């Protein structure tokens, strides 16, 4: 059974930092591109950042220079370091795993990040 379990969300003041983690089980971690998505109230889910097994990264323009995605293949964990947080970053953050060949996608249940002004 595939599980993606996010942690690290919470309430932080604008300008602060949080580090999200997503622990994966039930998948061959190194065969998946990992990503973080977010969904704010009333808005569509959007890609925040992704990282391939070779550690090639991609970021949404809105987070470039502030967020850093990384992965530890041995621990089957992907991280999202979020700095200089803004109220507009408030959302539920979801972990995503996409198989590099089949393109099968798995989702975590999400973790809430709230940034107060």
N, C-alpha and C positions, 0 to 999 in steps of 0.2 A: 504494500500500500504506500502510495506516494504521499509524503507530507512535507509541506513547507511551513515553517513556524517562524513568524516574525517576532522580534522583541526590540525594545529600546525606545518606543514612542513615549510621548508624555507632553507636559506643558512646559514651555520655555518662553522667556521674554525675547522680544525682537533683538537681533544682534547676537543671540546665544547660539549654542551648538548642541547637536544630538548625534548619536551614532546608532543607526539601526543595524540589526543583524537578522539574517534569515538562515536557519538551519534546515538542511534538506535531508530527507531519508527516503529510501525506496527507489532511488534513481541512481544511474551512473553519472555522478556529478560532472565529471570531466567531459561528458558528451552533451552537455547542455550549456547554451548561452543563458546567463542569468540576468535578470533585470529588476528594476524597481519602477513601479508605476504609482500614481496617486490619483485620488478622486476627491475633489472638494465638493461641498454641498451644492447641488444644482448644476454641477458641471460633469463633463464626460471624463472617463478615466484617461490619463495621459502618461506617456512614457517619461520617466525622469532620467534614467540612466540604464545602460546595459553594458555587460562585459562578457567577452567570449572566453573560452577555455584558454586561449592564447593570451588573454588579458588585453585584448583590444577593446577600447571603451568608446561609448557614444553617450552624449549628454543632450538634454533639452537646452535650448538657448537660455531659458530662464534660470537655469541653475549652474551654468558654466562658470568656473572660477570660484564657486562656493561649495559645491558638493563633489565628493570623490567616491567612486564605487571601487570596490576591491573584492577579491575572492581568495579563499583558502581551500584549495582542492582537497587537501588532506583532511580538513575538518568539515568538508562539505558545507561551507558557510560562505555567504556573500554579505558584504557590509555596505552601508551607505553613510559616510561621514558628511554631516550637514553643518556648515558653518555660516555665519552671518545670516541667520534665519530671519525671514520677513513674515509678516502676517499673511501674505499671499501664499506662503508655503503650507498653511494650515490645510490638512487633508488626511484622509486615510491612505496610508502607504502600503502597497501590496508587493509582495515578492512574486516573481514570475520565473519559470524555468521552461526553456524551449529546446527540444531535442534538435541537434544540428542537422540530422538527416530527415527524420520523419516529420519534423516541425510540430510534434505534439506538444501541447502547452499545459502547464500546471500552475495553479495559483495558490497562494497562501490566503489566510482569512483576513489579513490586514492588521495594521497597528496605527492608532490615531496619533497624529502630531498636531499640537495646537500651539500656535505662536501668538503671544499677546503683544499688543502695541504699547 
